[in-house]
Amino acid sequence: MTALDDRRPRHGAGPTTAPAHLALAEAHAAHNYHPLPVVIADAEGAWVTDVDGNRYLDCLAAYSAVNFGHRNPRLLAAARAQLDRVTLVSRAFGHDQFGPFCAELAELVGKQAVLPMNTGAEAVESGVKIARKWGYEVKGVLDGRANIVVAQGNFHGRTTTVISFSDDPEARAGFGPFTPGFRQVPFGDVEALALAIDRDTVAVLLEPIQGEAGVILPPPGYLEQVRELCTRHRVLFVADEIQSGLARTGRTLACQHDGVVPDVYLLGKALGGGVVPVSAVLADREVLDVLRPGQHGSTFGGNPLACAVGREVVALLGTGEFQRRAATLGGHLAAELDGLVGHGVLRVRSIGLWAGIDIDPTLGTGREVCERLAARGVLAKDTHGSTVRLAPPLVVTADELDWAVDTLRAVLRELAGGPG
Ligand SMILES: *Cc1c(COP(=O)(O)O)cnc(C)c1O
């Protein structure tokens, strides 16, 4: 416990410089986020330190982009080595990290080919374009008629096309007109999905576990039935594993829990190791080969630095260590969190090191809980009002998780008017 004690935050000692940093951002940055009032200056593993020297256990991990821990030594070494060689050539030329990255990632995921992009939203956009083109060229859908079925409560990013199929009023209001060609069905409702699919349907696009919606797990058998429907109607099953993928849930891909193999995987977030933005679309040749030179691209997609870091991410995942940690520690976390149900917590959903905790709204909002957690040295993020999401880096220890849950227990007691 000494190590953990050393790393515990020393909050509230001496003058703080955080307010000045926050004021600069308030004055000069777009107000499209409402961050917790924490100003981070450095980080290592599962811990971050703010500009005043306070330490926090990171229980968000940049929405799973930092699965392997902040400044993971192997990822930093790969990045540094590549910085000393070449960082960007554009796709006008080849480079020596590109082929190996695509081959190694394809092998890890079990698909024939990779389209590297940068952000998650770009991977989703690319997936939409590929599915439509596949629909016209391979399935034989009449030009301009393709539709894609998505789930209610989805989160796939922030571009105009991606928000066109969101049902979150905040994500959409004021940003129309929207891209047509999408249909929404309730997540987990296989009958609604069957009714939504017609001969012009080219894809069903789903998060196998809905992250931003609050870690919503599919009902048992749902993903299998989606797979079966897609096969029967010759529709691409596109799995957005940008948040659920790459060891977060205890498997390399969340779909593996259900023994389901989609036609297309979308990856992002942790694929860049918390170092650079790296995303990808993975599919077999029959699908990805609808893209020919000049029809799609990205200046930064598949750049040498991204590929070098991505290769090391794939190598880390190849050891199985992070998947095992997420599975084992996830079981531990779930058991601890269960003890909070009925004590300020209504419900907990979790898989691996990923939990959605529904706070009793009579105690306070998710935001209030996260503010109080931060004041005690635990960083987490609320979603949809009263849910607190935990997604610590997968290098977190059992002791640290226990401490995070104890801290949450104390915050809930405090909100209930107890001694805290
Ligand atoms: C974060 C996320 C995205 C968007 O990724 P960005 O890198 O923020 O564009 C897409 N899909 C899912 C499931 C995500 O969690």
The ligand as a MOL file (V3000), in Angstrom:
LIG
                    3D

  0  0  0     0  0            999 V3000
M  V30 BEGIN CTAB
M  V30 COUNTS 15 15 0 0 0
M  V30 BEGIN ATOM
M  V30 1 C -15.1710 8.3150 -29.6790 0
M  V30 2 C -16.0140 7.5380 -30.6140 0
M  V30 3 C -16.1150 7.8940 -31.9650 0
M  V30 4 C -15.4930 9.1370 -32.5330 0
M  V30 5 O -14.1200 9.1830 -32.3910 0
M  V30 6 P -13.3270 10.5840 -32.5430 0
M  V30 7 O -11.8920 10.1790 -32.5580 0
M  V30 8 O -13.6890 11.4130 -31.3460 0
M  V30 9 O -13.7820 11.1990 -33.8140 0
M  V30 10 C -16.8620 7.0600 -32.7900 0
M  V30 11 N -17.4740 5.9680 -32.3110 0
M  V30 12 C -17.4060 5.6080 -31.0190 0
M  V30 13 C -18.0930 4.3720 -30.5470 0
M  V30 14 C -16.6880 6.3880 -30.1140 0
M  V30 15 O -16.6550 6.0640 -28.8250 0
M  V30 END ATOM
M  V30 BEGIN BOND
M  V30 1 1 1 2
M  V30 2 1 2 3
M  V30 3 2 2 14
M  V30 4 1 3 4
M  V30 5 2 3 10
M  V30 6 1 4 5
M  V30 7 1 5 6
M  V30 8 2 6 7
M  V30 9 1 6 8
M  V30 10 1 6 9
M  V30 11 1 10 11
M  V30 12 2 11 12
M  V30 13 1 12 13
M  V30 14 1 12 14
M  V30 15 1 14 15
M  V30 END BOND
M  V30 END CTAB
M  END
